[in-house]
């Protein structure tokens, strides 16, 4: 039987990835930048999730990010936070973590959403992981503007990730 607490186990390990990101987000921009990144994904104690560090020196030297993925057995859903060394991943007015994307896998596809603000506008941020058991990994981020729900330019995508060996 499938244990959803293990949905992200495929990501455990060391990765090198090609990334694609819009130069300006939610601004009608069609210009994409590409760069490589490295990532080291490790499990959290007790099987409650995992975390990774993310470095893209060819994109922004000195920039470091990390994802924290935590599974809740009661709701059978994942919460995923993005933290980074420029803002800390914190709301400047409250000092609290920015909202996580929340969701899970269905039919092998993971969909995670959060309501956020981008330059003062409410948005719905959606992260889709097309398959939780494939290597190499392909994933993408898309953004929808509320309240209309019309899709606007995506944030970026992990074009291909390969285990570092």
C-alpha positions as CSV (number, residue, x, y, z in Angstrom):
1,X,0.0,0.0,0.0
2,X,1.2,3.5,-0.9
3,X,2.4,5.6,2.1
4,X,2.0,9.3,1.2
5,X,4.5,10.3,3.8
6,X,7.1,8.9,1.4
7,X,5.9,10.9,-1.6
8,X,9.1,13.0,-1.8
9,X,11.5,10.2,-1.1
10,X,12.4,10.1,-4.8
11,X,14.1,13.5,-4.3
12,X,16.5,12.4,-1.5
13,X,20.0,12.8,-2.7
14,X,22.3,15.2,-4.5
15,X,21.1,16.9,-7.6
16,X,22.3,19.1,-10.5
17,X,19.5,20.8,-12.4
18,X,18.9,23.1,-15.4
19,X,16.4,25.8,-14.5
20,X,14.3,28.2,-16.5
21,X,12.8,31.4,-14.9
22,X,11.0,34.4,-16.2
23,X,13.1,37.6,-16.0
24,X,10.1,39.6,-14.7
25,X,7.2,37.8,-13.1
26,X,3.5,38.7,-13.7
27,X,4.4,41.6,-16.0
28,X,3.6,40.1,-19.4
29,X,7.3,39.3,-19.8
30,X,8.2,36.5,-22.3
31,X,12.0,36.6,-21.6
32,X,13.4,33.5,-19.8
33,X,16.7,33.1,-18.2
34,X,18.4,29.7,-17.9
35,X,20.9,28.6,-15.3
36,X,22.2,25.5,-13.4
37,X,21.7,24.8,-9.7
38,X,22.8,22.2,-7.2
39,X,20.7,20.8,-4.5
40,X,21.2,18.4,-1.6
41,X,18.0,16.8,-0.3
42,X,17.9,15.1,3.1
43,X,15.2,13.4,5.2
44,X,13.9,14.9,8.4
45,X,13.9,12.8,11.6
46,X,11.0,10.5,12.2
47,X,9.8,10.4,8.6
48,X,8.0,13.8,8.9
49,X,9.4,15.1,5.6
50,X,12.6,16.4,4.1
51,X,14.6,19.5,3.3
52,X,17.0,20.7,0.7
53,X,19.6,23.4,0.1
54,X,19.6,25.1,-3.3
55,X,22.5,27.0,-4.8
56,X,22.6,28.6,-8.2
57,X,25.9,30.4,-8.4
58,X,25.7,30.9,-12.1
59,X,22.4,32.8,-11.6
60,X,23.0,34.8,-8.4
61,X,26.3,34.3,-6.8
62,X,25.9,34.0,-3.0
63,X,22.1,33.3,-3.2
64,X,21.1,30.2,-1.2
65,X,17.6,28.8,-0.8
66,X,16.1,25.9,0.9
67,X,12.8,24.0,0.8
68,X,11.2,22.5,3.9
69,X,8.6,19.8,3.1
70,X,6.5,18.5,6.1
71,X,3.9,15.8,5.9
72,X,0.8,15.8,8.2
73,X,-0.6,12.3,8.6
74,X,-3.9,13.6,10.0
75,X,-4.7,15.6,6.8
76,X,-2.6,13.5,4.5
77,X,-1.3,16.7,3.0
78,X,2.2,18.3,2.5
79,X,3.2,21.8,3.5
80,X,6.2,23.2,1.6
81,X,8.0,26.4,2.6
82,X,10.7,28.2,0.6
83,X,13.4,30.0,2.6
84,X,16.3,32.0,1.2
85,X,19.1,34.2,2.4
86,X,17.8,37.5,1.0
87,X,14.5,37.7,2.9
88,X,14.7,34.6,5.0
89,X,11.4,33.5,3.6
90,X,9.7,35.7,6.2
91,X,7.0,38.3,6.1
92,X,8.8,41.5,6.9
93,X,5.8,43.0,8.7
94,X,5.2,40.0,11.0
95,X,8.4,38.1,11.1
96,X,6.4,34.9,10.4
97,X,7.3,32.4,7.7
98,X,5.6,33.1,4.4
99,X,2.7,30.8,3.6
100,X,3.6,27.3,2.4
101,X,2.2,25.7,-0.7
102,X,-0.1,22.9,0.5
103,X,-1.3,19.8,-1.3
104,X,-0.4,16.3,-2.2
105,X,-0.1,13.7,-4.9
106,X,-3.0,12.1,-6.8
107,X,-2.4,9.7,-9.7
108,X,1.3,10.3,-9.3
109,X,1.0,14.1,-9.9
110,X,1.6,16.5,-7.0
111,X,-0.3,19.8,-6.9
112,X,0.5,22.3,-4.2
113,X,-1.2,25.8,-3.8
114,X,-1.1,28.9,-1.6
115,X,-2.7,32.3,-1.5
116,X,0.0,34.9,-1.6
117,X,0.6,38.6,-2.5
118,X,2.8,39.7,-5.4
119,X,3.5,43.4,-5.5
120,X,0.3,44.1,-3.5
121,X,-1.9,41.9,-5.6
122,X,-3.5,38.7,-4.3
123,X,-2.3,35.6,-6.3
124,X,-2.8,31.9,-6.2
125,X,0.6,30.2,-6.4
126,X,0.5,26.7,-7.8
127,X,3.4,24.3,-7.9
128,X,3.0,21.1,-10.0
129,X,5.2,18.0,-9.8
130,X,4.3,16.0,-12.9
131,X,5.4,12.6,-11.4
132,X,6.7,11.8,-7.9
133,X,8.6,8.7,-9.0
134,X,10.5,9.7,-12.1
135,X,14.2,10.4,-12.4
136,X,15.2,12.8,-13.9
137,X,12.7,15.1,-12.4
138,X,10.7,17.7,-14.2
139,X,8.6,20.2,-12.3
140,X,7.1,23.6,-12.9
141,X,5.6,26.6,-11.1
142,X,2.7,28.6,-12.4
143,X,0.9,31.5,-11.0
144,X,-2.8,32.5,-11.3
145,X,-4.0,36.0,-10.4
146,X,-7.0,36.2,-8.1
147,X,-9.9,36.7,-8.2
148,X,-10.3,35.9,-11.9
149,X,-8.2,32.8,-11.8
150,X,-6.8,33.6,-15.3
151,X,-3.4,32.1,-15.8
152,X,-0.5,34.6,-16.1
153,X,3.1,33.9,-16.9
154,X,4.6,31.2,-14.8
155,X,7.4,31.9,-12.3
156,X,9.8,29.3,-13.6
157,X,10.6,25.6,-13.9
158,X,13.1,23.0,-13.0
159,X,13.6,21.8,-16.6
160,X,15.6,18.7,-15.8
161,X,17.2,17.4,-12.6
162,X,19.8,14.7,-12.6
163,X,21.3,13.0,-9.6
164,X,24.9,14.1,-9.0
165,X,27.2,11.3,-9.0
